Amino acid sequence: MQIIISNSSKEPIYEQITNQIKSSILAGDLKEGASLPSIRQLAKDLHISVITTKRAYEELEKAGFIYSIVGKGSFVAEQNLEVMREKKLKVIEEQLSAVITNSREIGLTLDELQELMKILYEE
């Protein structure tokens, strides 16, 4: 598992970790039951605080992506792909709503917005 931390990102480090692990799980790179590095080991590897990695793992556990067993570590939880797809779809809808609002504010037409999305999608 490779996690890349960007110090120039406005996103907090724990969120960067959380999002990258989520993406790996959803993409199938991390399979159900796969063990994750210990909180201490991940902190050491990334040169960050143990508190930061602990928070990332707690967020992943709350969201149902991982589970932890005291003394054994953290593991990728079984994923219901349909539920995960619905969650992602909801996020996309929220993001698109914000895009539509911003587009209307600057007077972008639906055709212009669709053309922009088409260009970005095909990149």
Backbone torsions as a table, in degrees:
resi	resn	phi	psi	omega
1	MET	NA	127.2	-179.8
2	GLN	-116.2	125.8	177.9
3	ILE	-120.4	131.4	-179.6
4	ILE	-114.5	123.2	-179.5
5	ILE	-100.5	131.1	177.2
6	SER	-107.9	117.8	178.1
7	ASN	-74.7	-17.0	-179.7
8	SER	-90.0	-6.7	179.7
9	SER	-73.8	145.2	175.4
10	LYS	-79.7	-13.0	179.3
11	GLU	-75.9	131.2	178.6
12	PRO	-57.9	152.5	-176.6
13	ILE	-59.5	-41.5	-178.8
14	TYR	-62.9	-34.3	178.2
15	GLU	-70.8	-36.8	177.0
16	GLN	-60.3	-44.5	178.8
17	ILE	-63.5	-49.8	-178.9
18	THR	-56.6	-49.1	-177.4
19	ASN	-64.4	-38.2	-179.8
20	GLN	-70.4	-37.9	177.7
21	ILE	-69.0	-42.3	177.0
22	LYS	-57.1	-47.1	-178.8
23	SER	-60.9	-40.8	178.8
24	SER	-64.4	-38.0	178.9
25	ILE	-68.4	-48.0	-177.9
26	LEU	-65.5	-32.0	179.5
27	ALA	-79.2	-10.3	-180.0
28	GLY	87.4	5.3	178.4
29	ASP	-70.3	-34.2	174.3
30	LEU	-107.7	115.3	-175.7
31	LYS	-87.3	158.2	175.8
32	GLU	-51.8	130.7	178.6
33	GLY	87.5	-9.7	179.1
34	ALA	-64.1	139.2	179.7
35	SER	-85.5	144.6	177.2
36	LEU	-98.8	158.9	175.4
37	PRO	-60.0	151.5	176.9
38	SER	-62.6	159.3	179.2
39	ILE	-56.9	-44.9	-179.6
40	ARG	-65.2	-42.9	-178.5
41	GLN	-64.6	-43.2	179.3
42	LEU	-63.3	-42.4	177.9
43	ALA	-59.7	-43.5	179.9
44	LYS	-64.5	-46.3	-178.7
45	ASP	-61.7	-37.4	-176.8
46	LEU	-92.3	-4.2	-178.2
47	HIS	58.2	47.5	179.3
48	ILE	-131.8	176.1	-178.7
49	SER	-72.2	145.1	174.4
50	VAL	-61.2	-33.9	179.3
51	ILE	-60.6	-39.1	179.9
52	THR	-65.7	-46.1	-179.9
53	THR	-69.0	-34.7	177.7
54	LYS	-62.1	-42.8	179.3
55	ARG	-64.5	-41.0	179.0
56	ALA	-61.1	-45.7	179.9
57	TYR	-65.0	-38.5	177.9
58	GLU	-62.7	-41.6	178.5
59	GLU	-64.0	-42.5	178.7
60	LEU	-64.8	-37.1	179.3
61	GLU	-69.3	-42.1	178.1
62	LYS	-59.9	-37.8	-178.6
63	ALA	-80.5	-5.7	176.7
64	GLY	85.1	14.6	-179.5
65	PHE	-84.3	-31.0	-179.6
66	ILE	-135.6	166.5	171.0
67	TYR	-137.4	154.6	-178.1
68	SER	-121.1	144.5	175.0
69	ILE	-121.5	121.6	-178.3
70	VAL	-56.2	129.0	178.4
71	GLY	83.8	-10.5	-178.4
72	LYS	-115.5	-33.9	178.7
73	GLY	124.7	-165.0	-178.5
74	SER	-114.8	143.2	-174.2
75	PHE	-136.2	154.8	177.2
76	VAL	-71.0	128.2	-179.5
77	ALA	-80.1	159.3	174.4
78	GLU	-63.8	134.6	-177.4
79	GLN	-112.3	129.6	171.2
80	ASN	-86.4	103.6	-172.7
81	LEU	-60.1	-33.2	179.2
82	GLU	-67.2	-41.7	177.9
83	VAL	-65.4	-42.1	179.5
84	MET	-63.5	-39.1	178.2
85	ARG	-63.0	-42.4	178.8
86	GLU	-63.0	-40.5	178.2
87	LYS	-62.4	-45.4	179.2
88	LYS	-64.0	-40.0	179.3
89	LEU	-62.0	-39.6	178.2
90	LYS	-63.4	-42.3	178.0
91	VAL	-62.7	-43.4	179.3
92	ILE	-61.4	-43.3	179.2
93	GLU	-60.7	-42.3	179.0
94	GLU	-64.1	-42.5	180.0
95	GLN	-66.3	-40.5	179.0
96	LEU	-66.7	-34.7	175.9
97	SER	-60.7	-41.9	177.7
98	ALA	-65.3	-39.8	178.4
99	VAL	-63.0	-43.5	-179.8
100	ILE	-62.8	-43.4	178.6
101	THR	-60.3	-47.2	179.1
102	ASN	-63.8	-39.0	179.8
103	SER	-63.6	-43.1	178.7
104	ARG	-64.0	-37.5	-179.2
105	GLU	-62.9	-31.3	180.0
106	ILE	-101.4	5.6	175.2
107	GLY	79.9	21.2	178.2
108	LEU	-73.6	129.9	179.8
109	THR	-78.3	164.2	178.0
110	LEU	-60.3	-41.0	179.2
111	ASP	-62.5	-42.3	178.8
112	GLU	-65.0	-40.5	179.2
113	LEU	-65.6	-43.1	178.6
114	GLN	-63.7	-39.2	179.0
115	GLU	-64.9	-42.4	177.9
116	LEU	-62.7	-44.1	179.1
117	MET	-63.7	-40.3	179.3
118	LYS	-61.1	-44.2	179.9
119	ILE	-62.7	-47.5	-178.4
120	LEU	-66.6	-37.9	-179.0
121	TYR	-65.5	-37.0	-176.3
122	GLU	-81.5	-9.7	179.7
123	GLU	-69.9	NA	NA
